[in-house]
């Protein structure tokens, strides 16, 4: 799966705060996520994250090149 920064991922299990949604902050072999409910940030391996995802909501933000 391909993840872009600012995408919202819905996972199978909810976080302790009760939220299922996480925002992607960094991509690579490890993905950095931020909980949409409480703001907690975690790092998770891409292969582990691929198994836990239910839905991906693509971000509306598009990074514009610096002119």
Secondary structure by P-SEA (a helix, b strand, c coil): ccccccbbbbccccccccccbbbbcccccbbbbbbccccccccccaaaaaacccbbbbbcbbbbccc
